[in-house]
Every structure is written in structure tokens, then in C-alpha cells.
């Protein structure tokens, strides 16, 4: 083992830097960072400072404390995953020989399938937000193209063509081109006509001309979900809906995977069972 006297906090900073170097998403890095901070705060009472002093028993105790604090099994599992990844990083630096997190098991929990909006639901959503030109364009783009909310917020004016979008490389996601159907083209054109004049190159902006941030986009669409009485739906469900309905319409799996930017075809294939189980009626891009 290396005799380097670095403490856990220093290794934690190196771990975060390593995640950035590997191109992990901002959300992933933030989550890992907070999870490790939470663990280190928990073991502070035992005066654990260096990596070799971190034990399996302490991680098990941390897991138990999370459950006692009413964290969901899914959240606990995610935090354990962060800790296990951190321990593997420590091994790679020879700060420890074996991972104290390896014997700790993940709590079991049911993975909910993606929420797929019905035709009635997504038509209702479109109806209630039609008078808000900006939100309507956003909903249409998410629903008609299946792009990620981060990709939409990251769109610049120069990325928009008449019949397609150029999705630039975004964190761990590669660049690609996405076609626009008539519904998406029309809603986007209507928004660009009333878009506030600003020096910002970002396509979607606030009334004062500042970039329309992801969290604000979520808040805006959540409000319209409530107005249209659509229960338990989130912004990402518009992307899920696009994928499911295109599969139901017979669009080739490989094409859909390419359009939505999945890294692995297996990710797209998971939607096949959902389509079969829910008996989703076929819908063309124009019908969405």
C-alpha cells in the first residue's frame, strides 16, 4: 500500500476531478459528490480520516442510518453505488487494498417502468399550453423528437434548421441530428417570432433574455401537467412517450435509438415490453 498521508477529503476531491475527466454528467458528479460527503460526515464521529480506517461495518451502519432517516430503498442503493465507485477509485490509487463497500448489499426495490402518456393525455397537455407560445414549442419539441431536456436547454439558434436540429455534444452524450416534423417546425417558428431580442445565443430564453434553465423548464411544464390533470407525470415522460409510440408505430428500433441518442441499443429495447404490456396504439410522428 502507498504510504501517502492523504486523507479522505483530499481523495474525495480527486475522485470528483476524475469523474469530470471521464466526462460524467454534471448531475452524476453532483450526486456522487454529495453522497460521499454524507458518508464522510457520518464516519467523522468515529474519527475516520484516512481511507484504510474506513470499514465495512461503518458503511453498513451508514446504510442503516439512511433507512432510519426514511430514505427510499432506491436512494440508499444509489448512495451505496457512489460509495462503491469511490472505494474502487481508492483501490486504483493504492490508497486501500480491498473495498470495504464490496460486501455491503443493495436494498431491494421495484423499478417502476417509464410513464407513457396516452393520446388523450398528451393532446390535453398540448391544448392547455397552446396559448403559451414558448412552453408549447418546448412541449412539441420534447414530444415530437424525444430529445433530452438538457439538450433542449442547450440548444442555440445556430443549431436550428428548417427541418432539423443539430444536437451538440452534451456532457457524456454525443452529437447527432434530429429531424423536425411539421408540428415541431410550426411551433418552433411561432416561438422564434416572439422570442425576446437578446445577445444570448440560447434558443429558449426568459422574458428578460436570459437562458431558460432546466429547472425552470421543468417547473413550467409541471404547472401545465397539473392544469391538464395529468397525474404522476414528469418532463422526461415526454421523451418516454416519443420512444414508446414510435416503437408501437413500427419505426425501426435502430433508428429510434439513433434519434434519441441512446448509447446502447439495449436501452431502447427495454421499451418493447412496455409497448406490449400497455398495448399502446400506433401513432405517427405527425399524430403526436
Buried (B, 14 or more C-beta within 10 A) or exposed (E): EEEEEBEBEBBBEBBBEBBEEEEBBEEBBEBBBEBBEBBBEBBEEEEBBBBEBBBBEBBBBBBEEBEEEEBEBBBBBBBBBBBBBBBBBBBEBEBBEEBBBEEBEBBEEEEEBBBBBBBEBBBBBBEBBBEBBBBBBBBBBBBBBBBBBBBBBBBEEEBBEEEBBBBBEBBEBEEBEBBBBEBBBEBBEBBBEEBEEEEBEBBBBBEEEEBBEBEBBBEBBBBBBEEBEBEEBBBBBBBBBBBBBBBBBEBEBEEBBBBBBBEEEEEBEEBEEBBEEEEBEEBEBEBB
